[in-house]
């Protein structure tokens, strides 16, 4: 019987935890789980990680970049499997995706920017100018904005709309330039936690939102191309099984999202007078009405 620590930043990542535990069960791995959640407080993650050392766990499943960093910085050589870390190389968790090195591997939550561009082209074929609303203090948000702008070259005009804090969103009508065709929301905690404010203002302007955070779709985003967190967790379970069988975590390549989910909101489309192509409706994992 293995002892596995689960270090989680917020309950928003519960699906990844469920997928991880379900995946290990399907693989026949028997384990006791020691679950610690920081409830969004990144400052206490190192202390929670230290508790897992006291519990003498065989492996740590770390949900989020801050949780993964706290787990990998432990002095004890406990293997770490992470998800849905957006940029594991940029975060300093691994040397490269193919050769992570050290005691860590996992499954990145990044959906390729080029895939998101193609999704927007299919969903909004006449779109030419896309506003990118991102938080300057969020490294993941900054990385995705950079990747999106690069992938959009020659296809869209990407207009960056930086904010520094949630309070800046109250000025959103002034930040949004005229003649935008849609607003793209990179992954990011400030954006996710204040989505209701964003959709309030974009609805007034009848601007479609393309989200990176799947839960935004049922609450007003027109659509999203996002990783399935349950599947991310299951993939991490396969990596964990390999580690528990004796392979060093640093020798296992970091995996990426290969088949992102399409999520669509029919009610938002009707309000915005957007006709969603049947090709997308057929392939969508979730359609919200």
C-alpha positions in Angstrom: 0.0 0.0 0.0 1.5 3.3 -1.1 1.1 6.6 0.7 0.5 9.5 -1.8 0.4 13.2 -0.9 -2.0 15.5 -2.8 -0.9 19.1 -2.6 -3.6 21.4 -4.1 -3.8 25.2 -4.4 -7.5 25.5 -4.8 -10.7 23.5 -5.1 -10.9 24.6 -8.7 -8.5 21.7 -9.5 -10.7 19.0 -7.9 -11.3 17.4 -11.3 -7.6 16.7 -11.7 -7.5 15.1 -8.3 -10.5 12.9 -9.1 -8.9 11.9 -12.4 -5.6 11.1 -10.7 -7.2 8.8 -8.0 -9.5 7.2 -10.5 -6.6 6.5 -12.9 -4.5 4.9 -10.2 -7.5 2.7 -9.2 -8.0 1.6 -12.8 -4.3 0.8 -12.9 -4.6 -1.4 -9.9 -2.4 0.8 -7.7 -3.6 0.7 -4.0 -2.8 3.9 -2.0 -3.7 5.9 1.0 -4.1 9.6 0.1 -3.0 12.5 2.3 -4.9 15.5 1.0 -3.8 19.1 1.8 -5.4 22.2 0.2 -4.1 25.7 0.5 -7.5 27.3 -0.3 -5.8 29.7 -2.6 -3.2 30.8 -0.1 0.2 30.3 -1.9 2.1 31.4 1.2 1.2 28.3 3.2 2.1 25.8 0.4 5.7 25.2 1.7 4.4 24.4 5.2 1.8 22.0 3.7 4.5 20.3 1.6 6.6 19.9 4.7 3.7 18.1 6.4 3.7 15.6 3.6 7.4 14.9 4.4 6.4 14.2 8.0 3.8 11.8 6.7 6.5 9.9 4.8 4.6 9.8 1.5 6.0 7.9 -1.4 5.0 10.5 -4.0 3.4 13.9 -4.2 0.7 14.8 -6.7 0.9 18.6 -7.0 -1.9 20.6 -8.5 -0.9 24.0 -9.8 2.5 25.7 -10.4 2.8 27.1 -6.9 2.1 23.6 -5.4 4.6 21.9 -7.7 7.3 24.5 -6.8 6.6 24.0 -3.1 6.9 20.2 -3.5 10.0 20.2 -5.6 11.8 22.5 -3.2 11.6 20.0 -0.4 15.0 18.7 0.7 13.8 15.1 0.9 13.9 13.3 -2.4 10.2 12.6 -2.8 9.1 12.3 -6.5 6.6 14.8 -7.7 4.0 14.6 -10.4 2.3 17.9 -11.4 -0.6 19.2 -13.4 -2.1 21.5 -14.8 1.1 23.5 -14.8 1.0 25.8 -17.9 4.7 26.4 -18.5 6.8 23.9 -16.5 10.1 25.0 -18.2 9.5 28.7 -17.7 8.5 28.0 -14.1 11.8 26.3 -13.4 10.3 23.0 -12.6 12.0 21.0 -15.3 15.0 21.4 -17.6 13.0 20.4 -20.7 9.8 18.6 -21.5 11.6 15.6 -22.9 14.2 15.4 -20.1 12.8 16.9 -17.0 15.7 15.9 -14.7 15.6 15.9 -10.9 12.6 14.4 -9.1 9.7 15.8 -11.0 7.5 15.2 -14.1 3.9 15.7 -14.9 1.3 16.7 -17.5 1.3 20.3 -18.6 -2.1 22.0 -18.9 -1.2 24.2 -21.9 -3.3 24.0 -25.0 -1.2 25.1 -28.0 -1.8 28.7 -29.0 -2.0 27.7 -32.7 -4.9 25.3 -31.8 -6.7 28.2 -30.1 -6.2 30.4 -33.2 -7.7 27.7 -35.4 -10.6 27.3 -33.0 -11.4 31.1 -33.1 -11.1 31.1 -36.9 -13.7 28.3 -37.1 -16.0 29.8 -34.5 -15.7 33.4 -35.7 -14.6 33.2 -39.4 -15.0 36.9 -40.0 -13.0 38.0 -36.9 -10.0 40.2 -37.6 -9.2 42.0 -34.4 -9.0 40.1 -31.1 -8.5 41.8 -27.7 -6.3 39.8 -25.3 -7.2 40.7 -21.7 -4.5 39.4 -19.3 -3.0 40.0 -15.9 0.5 41.4 -15.9 1.3 39.9 -12.5 0.4 36.4 -13.5 3.2 34.6 -15.3 1.0 32.0 -16.9 -1.3 34.8 -18.3 1.8 36.6 -19.6 3.2 33.5 -21.3 -0.1 32.6 -23.0 -0.6 36.2 -24.2 2.9 36.1 -25.7 2.2 32.7 -27.4 -1.2 33.8 -28.6 0.1 37.0 -30.2 2.9 35.1 -32.0 0.5 32.5 -33.3 -1.9 35.2 -34.4 0.6 36.9 -36.6 -0.7 37.1 -40.2 -4.1 35.9 -39.1 -5.6 38.3 -36.5 -4.6 41.6 -35.1 -4.1 40.8 -31.4 -4.6 43.9 -29.2 -3.1 43.4 -25.7 -5.2 44.7 -22.9 -3.1 44.4 -19.7 -4.5 44.8 -16.2 -2.6 44.9 -12.9 -5.3 44.1 -10.4 -9.0 43.1 -10.2 -9.8 46.8 -9.6 -8.7 47.5 -13.1 -11.6 45.6 -14.5 -14.0 48.3 -13.4 -12.4 50.4 -16.1 -12.9 47.7 -18.8 -15.2 49.8 -21.0 -12.4 52.3 -21.3 -9.8 49.6 -21.9 -11.6 48.0 -24.7 -10.8 49.7 -28.1 -13.5 50.2 -30.7 -14.0 47.6 -33.5 -12.9 44.5 -31.5 -14.4 41.3 -32.9 -13.9 39.3 -29.7 -12.0 39.1 -26.4 -9.6 36.3 -25.7 -9.0 35.5 -22.0 -5.7 33.7 -21.3 -5.4 31.4 -18.3 -5.0 33.4 -15.1 -6.3 33.5 -11.6 -7.4 37.2 -11.6 -9.3 36.7 -14.9 -10.9 33.5 -13.6 -12.0 34.8 -10.2 -13.4 38.0 -11.7 -15.0 36.6 -14.8 -18.5 37.8 -13.9 -17.3 41.4 -14.1 -15.7 40.8 -17.5 -18.8 39.2 -19.0 -21.0 42.0 -17.6 -19.1 44.6 -19.6 -18.6 42.5 -22.7 -22.3 41.6 -22.8 -23.2 45.3 -22.9 -20.9 45.7 -25.9 -22.0 42.4 -27.4 -18.5 41.2 -27.6 -17.9 37.4 -27.7 -15.5 36.0 -25.1 -13.2 33.1 -26.0 -12.0 31.6 -22.7 -9.1 29.4 -21.7 -10.8 28.4 -18.4 -13.5 25.8 -19.1 -15.8 26.9 -16.2 -16.2 30.3 -17.9 -18.3 28.9 -20.7 -21.5 28.0 -18.8 -21.3 31.5 -17.3 -21.2 33.5 -20.5 -18.2 32.9 -22.6 -19.0 31.9 -26.2 -16.6 29.1 -26.2 -13.3 27.6 -25.0 -10.6 25.2 -26.1 -9.4 23.7 -22.9 -7.7 20.8 -21.3 -9.9 18.2 -19.6 -8.6 18.2 -16.0 -9.9 14.7 -15.3 -7.9 13.4 -18.3 -4.8 15.4 -17.1 -5.2 13.6 -13.7 -5.5 10.2 -15.3 -2.4 10.8 -17.4 -0.5 11.8 -14.2 -1.7 8.5 -12.7 0.1 6.6 -15.5 3.2 8.6 -14.8 2.9 8.0 -11.1 2.5 4.3 -11.6 5.8 4.2 -13.6 7.6 6.1 -10.8 6.2 3.8 -8.1 7.4 0.9 -10.2 11.0 2.2 -9.9 11.6 4.7 -12.7 13.0 8.1 -11.8 10.5 10.9 -12.2 13.2 13.0 -14.0 13.5 10.4 -16.7 9.8 10.5 -17.7 9.0 13.2 -20.3 6.4 15.8 -19.4 3.3 15.2 -21.4 1.1 17.9 -23.0 -2.5 18.3 -24.0 -3.0 16.5 -27.3 -6.8 16.6 -27.8 -8.2 19.7 -26.1 -12.0 19.8 -25.4 -14.3 22.1 -27.3 -16.9 23.9 -25.1 -19.6 26.0 -26.5 -22.4 28.2 -25.1 -25.6 28.3 -27.3 -27.3 30.9 -25.2 -24.3 33.3 -25.5 -24.2 32.7 -29.3 -27.9 33.5 -29.6 -27.5 36.7 -27.6 -24.5 37.7 -29.7 -26.1 36.7 -33.0 -23.3 34.3 -33.7 -24.1 31.1 -35.7 -21.9 28.3 -34.4 -20.8 26.1 -37.2 -22.2 22.6 -37.2 -18.6 21.2 -37.5 -17.9 22.6 -34.0 -21.2 21.5 -32.5 -20.5 18.0 -33.7 -17.1 17.9 -32.1 -17.9 19.7 -28.9 -17.5 17.9 -25.6 -19.9 20.3 -23.8 -22.7 22.5 -25.2 -24.3 24.8 -22.7 -27.8 26.2 -23.3 
